[in-house]
């Protein structure tokens, strides 16, 4: 499966399960750990578990390798290689400010490339 198709499907699975505020970040210019981050919110830890479970089921059916981890109450992560999915409770998302951090890293990478 091509990366763009995988990314689109990951977002669709999350959206179908009512993930909130889905944000796709192209982080490849600033890091080699992934090409994209998909960041979203779950309205509760139970909702986060449902999002993770649905995405894992979708990946399993297609025999796509992944690794899941996270805090059972606030932040879950699925590493699909070129895509890392971060699922936060709204409070954890505000606390960690992951998007704000990576936005700064991307601007720094862009600045360094222009030198």
Buried (B, 14 or more C-beta within 10 A) or exposed (E): EEEEEBBEBBBEBBEEBEBBEBBBBEBBBBBEEBBBBBBBBBEEBEBBBBBBEBBBEBBEEEEBEBEBEBEEEBBBBBBBBEBBBBBBBBEBBEEBEBBEEBBEBBEEBEEEEEE
